[in-house]
Amino acid sequence: MNNQIKTNYPALYTLITVFFFWGFIAAGNSIFIPFCKSYFSLDQFQSQLVDFAFYTAYYVGALLLFALGDLSGKDIVGKWGYKKSIVYGLLFSALGAGAMIIAVEASVYAGMLVGLFIVALGFSLQQTAANPFAILLGDPKTGASRVNLGGGINSFGTTIGPIVVALALFGTAKSISDDQIKALELSKVVLLYIGVGLLFVAAAALFYFSKKVPSGIANEPMEKANKALRTLVIMTVLLGVMFTPVFQSYKSAEAKKIETLEYDLNYAKSKKAIEKTKDFTGDELAVYKENLNTKNTKLTVLKKAIERERMLWLSGALLVVVGGLMFSYASAKKKSEGWGAMQYPQLVLGMLAIFTYVGVEVAIGSNLGELLKLEEFGNLQSSDIAPYISMYWGSLMIGRWAGAISVFNLQGTKKTIALIVVPLIAFGIILGVNILSGKDMKPLYYYIFCVLIQIGAFFLSKDKPARTLTIFGTFGVAAMLIGLFSTGTVAIYAFLAGGLACSIMWPSIFSLSIIGLGKYTSQGSAFLVMMILGGGIIPPIQGKLSDIIGIHQSYIIAVVCFAYLTLFAILVKGLLKKQNIDVDAIEVFFFKQKTAYEIDM
């Protein structure tokens, strides 16, 4: 850093453009999921494969970078430089947009998943470079504020993403039925991804040719962690083993029987079938109804058995992640050699916390569309949910904008006023953007009371990571429980408030996880990025659980996730105390090892 503490604002403002893309595409998926479910006649789990493809790519990309670094003994991203790494990532995402266009033209759902996977692989490289780059563009003490500023821009992308994607998919701001959705053409989706691909290329050019953006080369050797790498590879193989039977079950003989029975029962409800029954005699009608009841009973038995089997395999995938991390820590505790950053308990528990945090953040949003289709939640069509999805992801923007206030060096009364005013302005922007797009936002006006609760939580947290995570984790648990035990507007507000709870968790988890890692700080950061994998595993698990017990009840998953995040905050405080680290003195996202990096400013 050459002892510079002044923030490089031109470089920072250029950098945070990539944060926008991450949010835009990720939130847009929340609209894409219910659309695909209706358009391709999928179950909730199959539709959640959008998130599976997207967030698994983050894990695969980060794992590949770590593996290459471990084998070469060099931090690959640091060797390339943060600037070039972001350029490479943007161009790779542009290739993914191209693959998406081809798949949409062919109307192949599996191809769309591949396209999203490639887009997210590029995002993985971008995010691996962008987060530490943001910290290194100024005083490390205010690094969290710059990350939160990027998060705020990210969340602006999440706010407008659902609106733009909804207009691209449905071609109108007006409500259309799910039957009408099946008859839609996907030409506007092609135009959307042509535009997205061109923006990726334009952003890459902006980065490459900008003289204000430093190269960001980090000449830091990669700490060896052969045992950690081997364990992560085994975990990856086992995850493939767990998911394969689930995918194969959709092509099984039982699945074909279910498909046939569902077709027969749906046909029986059609006008054509009903007209035919009018000519039946009494005995013929009785036999016909008995046959339908038999088919319905058989369908229920078959679906229950196959869904239970799928759920067991998916639960196994979750067990692989949790068990793998716990095994790593237990083994490292006996002999630390070869385990690298995984020898530290705060890092291992933090990896699980990031996994859980990303998982619950994505799961709430991606399953929200299906929840709002229930009669007790408004009986909305897929085309009507964009304002609610926008408000959910916008809730993250509200918190992140408040978290980014410190980057502008406000003190005393000015900072207090900003902490009150900025969230309210962010809330107003979310409403305004949706109103301008033709959406009715009256049902969401009173959501401002949830925002006021969040503002109070900010003042109680006092910028302390453990305290912040405890308060917002408890907030999340309370909101999800209220949502589970109520319906209508109250429940909708409660589930939307999950976004407010998640908004400020990332930097807190990150800070508590990497403090005290010393020379393993960079490696620990890479391990944490890998755990974005949670966004690819937890939403499909909730999706499958919803196929079994119902979408509303499936939000028990969110309760468990927030409970662990609260527990993590409590546990890590005790662990760090044993290491003589004062949690209350930790600056969020504070890197003491700033001299390890050589930045061409």
N, C-alpha and C positions, 0 to 999 in steps of 0.2 A: 504493500500500500504506500510505500515511501513516506510513512508517517503522516500522510494526509488524512484529515478527518472531515474535510469539506466534501459534501455530497456532490457527485458528478450528475447534476440534474438532467442535462441533455441526454446522457447515456441512459439514465434511469427511465426517462420518459420514452425513449426508444425501446428499452427492454420490456417495459410493462405491456407493450402491444401484444406480445405472445401470450400473456396472461389472459387477454381478452378471448383469444381463439379457444383456449382450453375450456373456458366457461361457456362460450357460445355453443360449441359442439356437445359438451357434456349435458347441459340443460336441454338442448334441443332433442337429445335422446329420450327425455321424459315425455315428449310429444310423439316421437317416432315409435316408441314402444306400444302404446295403445293403438296407434294407426296400423302398425304391422300386425297386431293381434287381430284387428278387424279385417284388414285387407287380405291377409294370408290365412285367416281362420286358424289362429294359433291358440294354445292354452297359455296361462299366465307365465309358466316356466319358460316355454319356448320364446315368448315375447321378451323375457328378461335376458335372453342370450345376447341381446344388443349390448347390455351392460357387461355381460360376461366377456364378450369379444373386446370391448373397449378397454376395460380396466385390467383384464388379464395381460393385454399388450404392454401396459405400464410395467408389470412385474417381469415379463419376458425380456423387455428391452433393458431394464435395470440389471437383471441377472446376467445378460450377455455382456454388458459393459463391465460388470464386476468380474466375470470370468476372464475376459480378455485382459483386464488390468492385473488380476492375480497371476495369470500365466506370464505376462510380460514384465511384471514388477513395476508398472507405470500406471498412473491414473490417466486413462484414455481421454476422458473429457478435458482434464487439465492439460494434457499433452497437446491436444488439438487447439485448446484455448476455448473459453466459454463463448466467445463471439462466433467462431467457426462452427462449434458444436450446435449452436442455435440455428445457424444457417443450414447445416446439414439436416437437422431435425425438421425444419420448415419445408425443405425440398422433399424429404421423405413423406411428410404429411400430404404434400401436393400429389405425390404418386398414389397415395391412398385415396385421395379425392377422385383421381382418374379411374381407379379400380371401382370405386363406388358408382361412378357414372355408367361404366360398362355393365355392372350388375343391375342397376336400376333399369337401364335400357332393355335388359334381358328379363326383367321382373323375377330375379332369382334371389330369394331371401338369404340363402347361405352365402351368395356372392356379396351381398350387402354387408354381412357380418365380416367377411374377409376385408372389404374396403375399410370398414371402421377400425378393424384390427391394425391395418397398415397406417391409417391416420394416427391412431393412438401410439404406435411404435415411435413415430416421429415426435409426438408429444412427450414421450418418455425421455428421449434424448434432450428435448428442449427444457423440460422441467429439471432434469438432473443438473443442467448447466445454469438455468435461470435463477434458482433459489440462492445458491451460494454467490452467484454473480451480483445479485441485488444487495447482499450483505457487504460485499467487497467494494461497492461503489460509494462508500462513505464510512463514517465512524461505526465500528462494529457494535457499539452500545445502542445505536439506533437502527441496527440491521432489521430487527423485528418490524419496525415501523415501515421500512421500505418493502418488506415482504408483504405486510398487511396492505400497503398501497397497491401493490401488484394484485393482491387478493381482492381489493375493492374493484379494480378494473376487471378482474376475472369475473366478479359477481355482477358487474354491469353487463358483461357478456351473457351470464346466466339469466339476467332479467329480460333482455331482448331476444335471446335465442329461442325460447318457446314461441314467442309471437311471430318471429320471422319464419321459423320452421312450420308453424301451424298454417300460416298464409301460403307457404310453398306447397304443403301437402294437400290442403283443402281448397285452396284457391279463393277463399272468401273468409271474412270475419264472422259471417252468419253461421248459425247452427245447421249442420247437416247430419243425417242419421248414419248409423253404422252400415246399413244396407247401401246407402248412397256412396259411402266410402269405398266399398268393394268395387263399385263401377267407375271409380276415378282413374284417370290416366296419371302416370308418374312423370310427365314431361317437365313439370315445374320443379320436381326434385332434382332432375338433371341440371336445370338452370341454376338451382341453389348451389350444387356442388361444383359447377363450373365457376361460379362466383367465388366460392370458398377456396377452390384450388388456385385461382388467380390471385386472391388475397395472400395465400401462403407464399406464392412466388414473389409477389410485390414486397412482402415483409422481409423475405430472405434477401432481396436486392437492397432494401433499406438498411439492413444490418451490415451487409457485406461492404457497401460503398460509404457508409457513414464514418467519417473521421472522428466523430465525437465519442464513438463506442470503442473502448479499449479492447485489445485482443484477449485479455483475461487469461493468459497462460499461467497455469499453476504448476510449478516445478516441484511437486511433492511426490516422493516415492510411495507406491502402493504397499501398505503393510500386508504381509502374507497372512492368509487365513484359509489354508487348504482344507482343513476339517469343516469349516463353515461353508465353503463352496461345495464340498462333497455332500453335506447335509441338505443344502438348498437344492441341488440337482436331484437328489433322491426324493425330496419333497415334491418337486415338479413332476417327476415320473409318477409318483403315487397319486398326485392330483389328476393326472391323465387317466390312471387306472380307475379312479373313483367316478370320473365324469363319463368315461366311455360307455359303461353299461346303461347310463341314463339316456345318452344319445341313441344307443342301439335299440333301446326299448320302444322308441317311437316307430321303428320299422319291424317290430316283432309280430308274431302271429296274433298275440293278445291285442296289440294295438290295432291291427287290421280288423279284428272282430269288433272292437270298440267303435272304430270308424264306421263299420257297416251298420251296427246297431243304432248309432247316433243318426246316421243318414235315414234309416227306416223310421225312427221316432220323430225326427224333424219333418219328414215327408207326411207323416200321419197328421201333423198339425197344419199342413198347407190347405188352402182353399180347395184345391183339386181333390185331395183325399177326402176331405169332409163332404164334398158334393157326392162322391161315390157312395159313401156310407148311407146316404139318404135312401138309396134303393135297396138296402139290406133288409132281410126279414129280421124278426126279433132274435131268432136263434143265431143267424149269421152275425148280427151285431154283437151278441154276447160272446161268440167265439173270437170275433175280431178284437174286442176289448180285452179279453183274457190273454190273447196272443201279445198284445201291446204291453200288458202288465208283466207278462213273462219276460219279454225283451227288456223292459225297464229294470226288472229285478236282476237279470243277468248282467246288464250294463253296469249297475251299481256295484255288484260283486266284483266284476272284472276291473273296474276303475279303482275300487278301493284297494285291491291287491296290488295292482301295478303302481299306483301312486305311493303306497306304503314302501314298496321296494325302491322306487326312485328316491324317496325321502331318506331312506337308510343310506344309500350311496352318497347323496349330497351331504348328509351329516358326517359321513366318513371323510369327505373332503375337508370339512371344517376341523375335524379331529386331526387330520394330517398336519394342518397349519399349526394348531395349538400344540399338539403333541410334539411336532418337530422343533418348535421354538423352545419348549420346556426341556426336551432332550438335550438340545444344544447347550442351554444354560447349565443343566445338571452335569453334563460331561465337561464343560469348560471349568466348572467349579472344582472338579477333581484334578484336572490338568489343563491349564490355560493355553499351553503351546498349540498353535495351529488354529485357534478359534477367533483370533483377532478381537474385534469389538464385542462379539457375542459373549465374552467372558464377564461382561458387566451386566448386573441384573437390571439396572435402570434401562439399558438399551433393549434387552430382550422383552421386558414388559412393555417398553415403549413401542417396539415393533408390533406387538399384539394390539396396543392402543391405537396406533395409526391404522392397522388393519380394520379394527372395529369402528373407528371414527369415519373412515372413508366409506366403509360398508353401510353404516347406518345413514350417513348423509345421502348416499345415492339411493338406498333402498326406500327411504321415506318418499323421495321425489318420484322415483320411477314406478312405484306402486300406487301413487296418489291418484293417477288417472283412472285406474280400475276401481278404486274406492269410491270416487265421485260418481260412478255409474249406478251405485246402489240407490234404491228409492229413498232410504233414510238419510242419504247424503246429497240429495238433489236430483238424482236420476239424470245426470248430465250425459250428453253425447261426447264422443271423442273430440269433436270440433269445439266443444264448449269449455274445455278444461284449461286452455292456455293461460287465462288470467290467474288461476290458482297455482299452476306450475310456475308462472312468472313470479308470483308473490312468494312462493316457497324459496326459490333460488335467490330472489331479491332479498329475502330475509338474511341470507348470508352476506349480501352486499351491505346491508344496514350495519351489521356488526363489524365487518372488515373496514368500512369507512371510518367508523369510530376508532377502531384499533390502529388506523394509519395516522391519526391526528398528531402523534408524537414526532412524525417525520418533519413537521413544519415548526418544531421548536416552540410551541405555545406553552405558556406557564401560567400558574395561578388562576385568576378569574377567567382569563381568555380560554384556557384549556377546559375549565368547568363548563363554560357556555358552549364551547364547541362540542363537548361530549353530549350535551342535550340537543343542540340544534342540528348537528350533522346527521344523526340517525333519523330525525324527523324530515330533513330535506331528502334523504335517501328514500324514505317511505313515500314522500310526495312524488319523487321521480318515477318510482315503480307504478304508482297510480296514473301519473300523467302519460307515461309511455303507452300503457295499455288503453287509456281513454282515447288517445290520439289514433290508435290502431282500430278503434271502433268497438272496443270491449266494454261491457257494463261492469263497472267496478263498485257499484253501490253495496253489494253483499260483503265487500272487504273493507269498507270505511272504518268499521269499529275495531279492525285488527290493530289500530293504533294503540289500543290499551296493552296489547302484547308487547309492542315496541317500547312502551313506557316501562314495563316490567324489566325488559332487557337493559334499558338505560340505568335503572336502579341497580341491576346486577353488575354493571360496569363500575359504578361507584363503590360497590361493596368489594369488588375484586382487587382494587388498588394496584393494578398492573403486576401482580404477583402470580407467576404461572401455576403453582400448586393451588393457591386460593382460587384463581380464575377457573381452573379446570373443575375443582370441587363444586363451585357455585353453579357453573353452567351445566355440569353433568347432572346435578340435582334438579336443575331447571328442566333439563331434557327428560329425566325420569318422570317428574311430575306432569309435564305436558303430555307425554305418551300415555300415562295412566288415565288422565282426564279424557283423552281421545278414545281410549279403549272402553271406558265405562260411560260414554255418552254418545249422542248422535247429533246430526244437524250442524248448525253454525258453530256451536261450542266445540264439538269434536273436530270440525274442519280447522278452526282457529288453533286448536291444540296441536294438531299434526303439522300445520304450517309453522308453528312456533318451534318445531324441531330444527328448522333452518336457523332461527335466532340462537338456539342453544349451540349448534354446530359452528356458528360463524367465527368464533375466536379460539377454537380448540387447537387447530393445527400448530401455531407457533408455541403454545403452552406445552403441548405434548413433545414437540421437537426439542424445546429447551431442557425439559426435565429428563429427556432420554439421552442427550449427548453430553450433558455436563459431567465433567470428571473423566472423560474418555481419553484425554491427552492426545497422543499421536494417532489414536484410532478414531478421532473425531470425524474426519472426512469419510472413512469407511463406514462408520456408524450412520452417517447421514445417507449414504447410498443404500444401506440396509433398510432404513426407514422409508425411503422412496419406493423400494420394492414392495412394501406392504400396502401400497395403493391397490394391490391385489384384492383387498377386502371389497372393493367396489365391484369386482367380478364374481365374487363367491356369495356374499351375504344377500344381495338382491335376488339371485336365482333361488336361494334357499327359502327366502320369504315368499317368492313367487310360487314355489312348489308347495309350501305350507298353506298358502292361500287356496290352492287347488284342492286341498284336503279339508281344512277347517273354515275357509272363508277369508276374504281379503281383509275385512275389518279385524277379525281376531288375530290375523297373521302379524299385526303390528306389535304383538308381544315380543317379537324379535328386537324391535327398537328399544323396548324397555330394558331388555337384557344388555344390549349394547351400551346404552347410557349408564347403566348400573356399573358395568365394568370400567368405563372411563372415569367414573367417580371413585371407584375402588383403586384404580391406578394412581390417581392423585394422592390418595391417602397412603398407599403402600410405598410409593417412590419417595415420599417425604421422609419416611422412616429409614429406607435404604440409604438415602443420601446423608442422613444424619449420622449413620454408622461410618460413612466415609469422610466425616468431618466437613461436610458441605452444608452451608446454611441455605436452605431453600428460599427463604424470604429475601436473601441477598442476591439471588440470581436475576440477572437482566434477561428478559425474554429473548431467546435466540442469540445470546451473547457468545461470540467466538473469541476466546483469549488468544488463540493461535494465529493471530493475523499476520505475523511475520513469516509464516510458512508459505505465503503466497507472494509471487512476484507478478505484479500487474503493470503492464505497459500503459501508463496513464498519459 
